[in-house]
Amino acid sequence: MQIILQPLVDDCVEVSGNNHGVRVLAFAVRPRSTNFMHPEQIKFLDEGVKNTHSKKDATLRQTEIKGFAVPAIASVVGKDLSPWVKDPHRFLFMKALLENSDCTFD
């Protein structure tokens, strides 16, 4: 999991440069949020949770993803806030990030 998420986190400013990239990051931080996805998209994703071939429970998998992504992305955001507050999609994502973390910016 970390192998897949690390490049996204490392380049999260670039990834979040368009609405689709913000959705990818938002799914790691706040999955199935109607702030980032249409209810029909959420319904489609819920079908994947029923996959009988998954090795891990969906809740555990999402907890692990969030546990890695939130502090790592918060660290990047904390280094330079300017791109995150200038763009409305990024700002909405940053709000979700802060609401779902116990991170502080030093």
N, C-alpha and C positions, 0 to 999 in steps of 0.2 A: 504494500500500500504506500509506504513512504517513497518508494522508487518512482511511483507514478505522480505523487503529489509534490515532491521536492522541486521539479522543474517549474511547475505552476506557481509555487510559492516564491521561488527565486525570481521569476519574471512577472509577479502579480501586477505590477504597475502596467506593464505592456499588455498582459492578458486582459486586464480590466479596461483597456482602451476602447472597447466597444460593448454593446449591451449583451452580446452572446458570451463574451469572456466573463463579464460580471456574473452572469447566470451560473457559469461553471464554478466560480469561486463561491458564490452564494450557496450553491448546493452543498459545498463542504462545510460551510459555516451555519447555514440555516436552511436545511433541506425542506423541500415541499412548502416553501413560503409563497403565498399568493402575491407578495410584494415583488417577486422575481419571476414567477411562473404562472401561466394560465392554469385554471383548475383542470382543464382537459389534459394538459401536460402532466400534472400531478397524478391524475387518474391513470395515465399511461405508465408512469414510473411505479405506481403502486402495484401494477400487474407484475413487474419484475421482482418485487419482494416475495411473491409467491413461488419463485423459482425453487424447486426441490433440490437442485444441484449445488446450491450455495453451501460452502463449508462453515460459514458463520451465520449466526442469527443477525437479522437486519439491524436490530437495535444496537447490538454490540459493534457491528461493522461501522455504523454511523457514529457511534461514540468514539471509536478509535480514529476515524477520519477527522472528526471535529477536534479531538484532543491534540492531534498533530497540527492541523491547519490553523486553528484560531491563534495560538501563541506565535506561530511562525509568521503569519500574515500581519498580525498586530505589531510585530517587531519591525517589519518592513514599512508599515504605515507610519509608525512612530518616528522613523528616521527622516521622513519628508512628507508632511501633510499636504503640501500645496497641490499635487495632482488629485488628491482625494477630495478636497473641498471645492475645487473649481468645476468639477464635472458632476452633474446631477445623479448619474447612474453610480458612479464611484462613491458619491456622498451617501446615497441610500445604502450601498453595501457597507460602507464604514459604520454607519449607524447600526446595522444588523450585527456587525462584528463586535462593536462595543457592547451591545446588549447581550451578546452570547459569550462574553469573556469576563474573566476576573483579572485581566491584564491591566497594568498601569503604564503610563508613558512617563519615563524619567527624563 
